[in-house]
Amino acid sequence: MDTTKTKLPSEAIELYNNFIHGEISRRAFMEGVQRLAGGLAAATVISALMPNYALGQQVSRTDDRIKASYETVPSPKGNESIKGYLVRPLSADTRSETAMKLPGIIVVHENRGLNPHIEDIARRFALANFMAFAPDGLTSLGGYPGDDYKGGQMFNKIDKNKMSEDMVAAAMWLKLRPDCTGKIGATGFCYGGSTANMLAVRLGTDLAAAAPFYGGPPAPEDIPKIKAAILVHQGELDTRLAATWPAYDQALTAAHVPHDGYIYPGAVHGFNCDATPERYNKVAADLAWQRTVDWFNKYVRG
């Protein structure tokens, strides 16, 4: 994968992060890019910041080592149902679906819906010998629209409490599947990281582990409800979220929750996303991924 960067100023990456999180309008983003472009054409800067999902694909949708399908899960306390992407590994010998039960991982997207990058993350977990389910929080509005900007607009229209219930329903559906061992973990990115923490609070002993990437921690009064082993990933330059780790660490310790956390040097918000090369930090992403797989092998498979 080509990870060549255009050497944009850090302000441009911060501008992009503010835009995709709905903190500034599309117009303000475009005007900001014009100011920061310097010797580069604004179109070049925008192109460098926007996701390139083909560039970030590590596991093909047609990879013959996996079996993938879209499944719809009932969510009576949420938006009635939620659709998601289910992936299992195939037997290396028979190329047929493995008969053995597998531990499950819920993979929760950022605030733009179930885009191709998150589906690729689910496939990566399948190759690590987990079954993974990536729910689409935008299901009630028709699902991820194929465009991150439109997905972000849709995300802002959905009742967040109902979407949380959808995620709880998706996690319990995975846990109770006959081809699951009954042990599940949760991971996610940005909104998904916060959701992984939320699932740890809501599910108690029904969740074995969580590995949130650049997500907000739960409310302090909710942390004692957590029974899952927690592994936190934050980027050093994502200062607002990185600053939440010491208090979360202290509260997890007080609650006797197995946990660990890392702040990755030089990494920005979104550092794991190889579909956005200007944010992607390969060293941090590779290390965080290996730590996550090891964590789930210890607490979800073990």
Backbone torsions as a table, in degrees:
resi	resn	phi	psi	omega
1	MET	NA	133.3	179.2
2	ASP	-80.0	117.6	179.8
3	THR	-111.6	22.6	177.9
4	THR	-59.6	134.6	-179.3
5	LYS	-110.1	158.2	-177.1
6	THR	-88.1	1.1	-178.8
7	LYS	58.8	57.9	177.4
8	LEU	-82.2	153.7	174.9
9	PRO	-66.1	150.9	-178.6
10	SER	-60.4	-27.7	178.9
11	GLU	-62.9	-31.3	179.7
12	ALA	-68.5	-39.7	178.7
13	ILE	-66.9	-40.0	177.3
14	GLU	-64.1	-38.4	177.5
15	LEU	-61.3	-43.8	178.6
16	TYR	-62.8	-44.4	179.1
17	ASN	-61.2	-41.1	177.9
18	ASN	-63.8	-37.7	-179.8
19	PHE	-66.7	-49.1	-175.8
20	ILE	-72.0	-16.9	176.0
21	HIS	-95.6	8.0	174.4
22	GLY	75.8	14.7	-178.5
23	GLU	-82.8	-21.3	173.9
24	ILE	-134.5	157.7	-178.7
25	SER	-79.1	167.0	175.8
26	ARG	-59.8	-39.3	179.9
27	ARG	-63.8	-44.9	179.3
28	ALA	-63.3	-36.9	176.8
29	PHE	-62.2	-47.6	-178.8
30	MET	-63.1	-42.0	179.6
31	GLU	-66.2	-38.3	177.7
32	GLY	-64.5	-40.5	177.3
33	VAL	-61.5	-41.9	179.0
34	GLN	-58.5	-40.9	-179.3
35	ARG	-68.3	-36.5	-172.9
36	LEU	-90.6	-10.6	-171.8
37	ALA	-60.6	-33.1	-179.5
38	GLY	60.8	-125.1	-179.7
39	GLY	-79.9	-7.9	-179.6
40	LEU	-91.3	149.3	173.8
41	ALA	-68.4	142.1	-179.4
42	ALA	-56.8	-37.0	-179.7
43	ALA	-63.3	-34.2	178.6
44	THR	-67.5	-41.1	179.6
45	VAL	-65.1	-46.1	-179.3
46	ILE	-62.5	-42.5	179.5
47	SER	-62.0	-37.4	-179.7
48	ALA	-70.3	-28.9	-177.9
49	LEU	-85.0	-31.3	-174.8
50	MET	-73.2	150.8	-178.8
51	PRO	-67.7	143.0	174.6
52	ASN	-123.1	96.3	-170.8
53	TYR	-71.7	-26.2	175.4
54	ALA	-66.9	-39.4	179.9
55	LEU	-63.0	-36.3	-175.0
56	GLY	-91.4	4.9	-178.5
57	GLN	-78.7	121.5	176.7
58	GLN	-101.5	-28.7	-179.6
59	VAL	-127.5	120.1	-177.9
60	SER	-64.2	149.1	175.6
61	ARG	-61.3	-26.1	-177.2
62	THR	-102.0	14.6	179.6
63	ASP	-56.7	127.6	-175.5
64	ASP	-80.1	8.1	175.1
65	ARG	-92.8	-3.9	-175.9
66	ILE	-131.1	162.0	170.5
67	LYS	-126.9	123.6	-175.8
68	ALA	-126.3	148.6	177.5
69	SER	-155.4	159.3	173.3
70	TYR	-97.9	129.9	-176.7
71	GLU	-125.0	147.9	177.9
72	THR	-111.4	127.7	-172.7
73	VAL	-112.1	130.9	175.6
74	PRO	-62.7	141.2	178.1
75	SER	-142.7	72.6	-173.4
76	PRO	-62.1	-26.9	178.8
77	LYS	-90.9	-5.9	-179.3
78	GLY	-111.2	-121.3	-177.9
79	ASN	-98.9	30.8	178.4
80	GLU	79.6	-43.1	176.6
81	SER	-157.2	161.4	175.8
82	ILE	-141.0	133.7	179.7
83	LYS	-95.7	150.2	179.1
84	GLY	-155.8	174.3	-175.1
85	TYR	-108.2	115.3	-177.5
86	LEU	-105.8	129.8	-178.5
87	VAL	-132.5	133.7	174.3
88	ARG	-128.3	150.5	173.2
89	PRO	-73.7	153.8	172.7
90	LEU	-102.5	154.8	178.3
91	SER	-62.8	132.1	179.5
92	ALA	-65.9	-22.8	-177.2
93	ASP	-87.0	-45.0	-172.0
94	THR	-105.2	-11.2	-174.6
95	ARG	57.1	24.8	175.9
96	SER	-115.3	164.3	-175.7
97	GLU	-62.5	133.1	-178.4
98	THR	-62.7	136.6	179.9
99	ALA	-76.8	-25.5	-175.4
100	MET	-69.3	151.3	174.1
101	LYS	-76.3	144.5	-178.0
102	LEU	-123.3	149.7	171.1
103	PRO	-67.1	151.6	-175.6
104	GLY	-111.7	148.4	176.8
105	ILE	-127.1	125.2	171.1
106	ILE	-86.8	128.6	-179.1
107	VAL	-116.6	113.7	-172.9
108	VAL	-107.8	131.4	-175.4
109	HIS	-71.0	173.3	171.6
110	GLU	-77.1	-164.7	-173.3
111	ASN	-85.9	35.6	-179.4
112	ARG	-133.3	5.6	178.4
113	GLY	92.8	-176.6	-174.5
114	LEU	-79.4	84.3	-178.6
115	ASN	-88.5	173.3	-175.9
116	PRO	-59.1	-29.8	179.7
117	HIS	-64.9	-43.3	-178.7
118	ILE	-68.3	-36.7	175.2
119	GLU	-62.2	-37.3	178.1
120	ASP	-65.6	-38.6	176.5
121	ILE	-60.1	-41.9	178.4
122	ALA	-61.1	-41.6	178.7
123	ARG	-65.5	-35.1	177.8
124	ARG	-63.2	-38.7	177.2
125	PHE	-65.9	-36.1	177.6
126	ALA	-61.5	-38.9	178.7
127	LEU	-72.2	-16.2	173.1
128	ALA	-90.7	11.3	174.7
129	ASN	71.6	37.6	168.0
130	PHE	-115.5	161.3	164.6
131	MET	-97.8	135.0	-174.0
132	ALA	-123.8	143.0	175.8
133	PHE	-129.7	122.5	-179.8
134	ALA	-112.0	98.9	-178.3
135	PRO	-76.0	152.7	179.1
136	ASP	-107.4	106.2	-179.8
137	GLY	-63.9	-13.7	179.3
138	LEU	-89.7	7.4	-175.2
139	THR	-51.3	-44.1	-174.2
140	SER	-66.4	-16.8	176.8
141	LEU	-107.2	14.9	177.6
142	GLY	106.8	-5.0	178.5
143	GLY	91.1	172.1	179.1
144	TYR	-51.5	126.8	-171.3
145	PRO	-84.8	2.4	-178.6
146	GLY	90.3	4.0	-177.9
147	ASP	-145.9	125.8	-174.9
148	ASP	-65.5	-37.2	-179.8
149	TYR	-63.3	-47.2	178.2
150	LYS	-65.2	-36.6	177.2
151	GLY	-61.2	-40.8	177.7
152	GLY	-63.6	-39.0	177.3
153	GLN	-64.6	-41.6	178.2
154	MET	-64.7	-41.6	-178.6
155	PHE	-55.8	-40.1	-176.9
156	ASN	-70.9	-13.0	-178.3
157	LYS	-93.3	-13.6	-173.7
158	ILE	-86.4	140.7	175.6
159	ASP	-63.0	113.7	-173.5
160	LYS	-67.2	-32.1	177.7
161	ASN	-66.1	-41.8	178.1
162	LYS	-66.8	-37.5	178.2
163	MET	-64.6	-36.9	175.8
164	SER	-61.6	-42.0	177.6
165	GLU	-63.4	-35.9	176.3
166	ASP	-60.4	-41.2	-178.5
167	MET	-69.1	-37.7	175.6
168	VAL	-62.6	-44.2	179.8
169	ALA	-61.8	-41.3	179.9
170	ALA	-63.3	-42.3	-179.5
171	ALA	-64.7	-44.0	-178.4
172	MET	-70.0	-33.7	175.8
173	TRP	-61.3	-43.9	179.1
174	LEU	-64.0	-46.0	-177.5
175	LYS	-59.7	-36.6	-174.1
176	LEU	-92.7	0.7	177.0
177	ARG	-63.7	143.3	-179.3
178	PRO	-65.7	-20.7	178.9
179	ASP	-95.3	10.6	175.3
180	CYS	-106.5	147.0	179.3
181	THR	-69.5	-13.7	-174.4
182	GLY	95.4	-2.3	175.3
183	LYS	-110.4	128.7	-178.8
184	ILE	-132.0	155.2	172.3
185	GLY	-124.6	168.4	178.9
186	ALA	-135.8	137.9	171.5
187	THR	-137.9	165.5	179.8
188	GLY	-178.9	173.6	-168.9
189	PHE	-132.5	124.3	-178.0
190	CYS	60.5	-112.1	174.2
191	TYR	-51.8	-41.9	180.0
192	GLY	-65.6	-32.6	175.6
193	GLY	-66.5	-44.0	176.0
194	SER	-62.5	-37.2	180.0
195	THR	-68.2	-37.5	175.5
196	ALA	-59.7	-40.7	175.4
197	ASN	-65.4	-40.8	178.1
198	MET	-61.4	-42.8	179.0
199	LEU	-62.7	-35.7	177.3
200	ALA	-62.2	-38.1	177.8
201	VAL	-70.2	-48.8	-172.5
202	ARG	-70.9	-37.5	-171.4
203	LEU	-90.0	-16.4	179.2
204	GLY	54.0	-125.6	-176.9
205	THR	-72.1	-8.9	177.5
206	ASP	-75.7	-11.8	176.3
207	LEU	-114.1	125.4	-176.7
208	ALA	-82.3	-34.9	-175.5
209	ALA	-159.2	157.0	174.2
210	ALA	-140.3	144.3	178.4
211	ALA	-134.3	79.3	-178.8
212	PRO	-75.1	134.0	173.8
213	PHE	-102.7	124.7	178.7
214	TYR	35.7	54.5	175.8
215	GLY	-114.4	157.0	176.3
216	GLY	-74.8	146.4	179.8
217	PRO	-76.2	164.2	175.6
218	PRO	-68.4	168.4	172.8
219	ALA	-61.6	143.1	-176.9
220	PRO	-52.5	-38.1	-177.5
221	GLU	-70.9	-15.5	-179.9
222	ASP	-91.7	-17.5	-173.8
223	ILE	-60.5	-36.5	177.0
224	PRO	-63.0	-14.8	178.1
225	LYS	-77.1	-14.5	-174.7
226	ILE	-74.2	131.4	174.5
227	LYS	-117.0	-14.0	-179.2
228	ALA	-76.6	152.8	173.6
229	ALA	-77.1	127.8	-170.7
230	ILE	-109.7	129.0	175.4
231	LEU	-123.1	115.6	-173.9
232	VAL	-104.6	135.3	175.4
233	HIS	-121.5	123.7	176.0
234	GLN	-134.5	150.2	176.0
235	GLY	-90.5	138.5	-178.3
236	GLU	-57.2	-39.6	-176.1
237	LEU	-84.4	-5.3	173.5
238	ASP	-88.1	68.7	-161.4
239	THR	-62.6	-37.2	-177.3
240	ARG	-62.5	-47.5	-178.6
241	LEU	-75.7	-37.5	178.3
242	ALA	-59.4	-33.3	-178.7
243	ALA	-69.4	-15.0	179.9
244	THR	-82.3	-14.7	-172.9
245	TRP	-65.3	-45.9	-176.7
246	PRO	-56.0	-43.1	-179.7
247	ALA	-69.0	-38.3	178.7
248	TYR	-65.1	-43.8	177.0
249	ASP	-56.3	-47.1	-178.4
250	GLN	-63.9	-41.9	-178.5
251	ALA	-69.3	-38.6	176.9
252	LEU	-64.6	-38.1	176.9
253	THR	-62.6	-45.0	-179.4
254	ALA	-63.7	-30.9	-179.6
255	ALA	-87.8	2.0	179.4
256	HIS	59.9	39.0	178.0
257	VAL	-94.8	126.3	174.1
258	PRO	-59.0	129.9	-176.5
259	HIS	-161.6	163.5	172.5
260	ASP	-155.4	163.5	179.9
261	GLY	-158.1	150.7	-177.3
262	TYR	-137.1	139.0	171.2
263	ILE	-112.3	116.8	-170.2
264	TYR	-88.6	120.9	-177.0
265	PRO	-58.2	134.4	174.7
266	GLY	72.6	4.5	-176.2
267	ALA	-94.4	140.5	179.4
268	VAL	-101.0	176.0	173.2
269	HIS	-60.9	131.9	-178.1
270	GLY	86.2	17.1	-173.1
271	PHE	-62.8	-20.9	-178.3
272	ASN	-80.5	-16.2	-170.7
273	CYS	-82.9	101.8	-179.7
274	ASP	-76.3	-2.3	174.3
275	ALA	-85.1	-10.1	174.9
276	THR	-121.9	85.9	-170.5
277	PRO	-57.2	-30.3	-178.3
278	GLU	-71.4	-21.6	176.3
279	ARG	-98.3	-27.2	-173.8
280	TYR	-62.1	131.6	176.3
281	ASN	-123.2	99.6	-171.7
282	LYS	-59.4	-42.1	-178.8
283	VAL	-61.1	-49.1	-179.4
284	ALA	-66.1	-42.8	-177.1
285	ALA	-64.1	-45.2	-179.5
286	ASP	-62.8	-41.7	-179.2
287	LEU	-67.8	-43.3	-179.7
288	ALA	-65.0	-38.0	179.0
289	TRP	-64.7	-46.3	-179.5
290	GLN	-63.1	-40.6	178.0
291	ARG	-63.7	-37.3	-179.7
292	THR	-67.0	-47.2	178.9
293	VAL	-61.5	-43.4	178.4
294	ASP	-61.5	-40.7	-179.7
295	TRP	-63.1	-46.1	179.8
296	PHE	-69.6	-35.0	175.2
297	ASN	-62.4	-36.1	-179.2
298	LYS	-74.6	-45.1	-169.6
299	TYR	-103.9	-23.6	-178.7
300	VAL	-101.0	-37.9	177.6
301	ARG	-85.1	-32.5	-174.7
302	GLY	-71.5	NA	NA
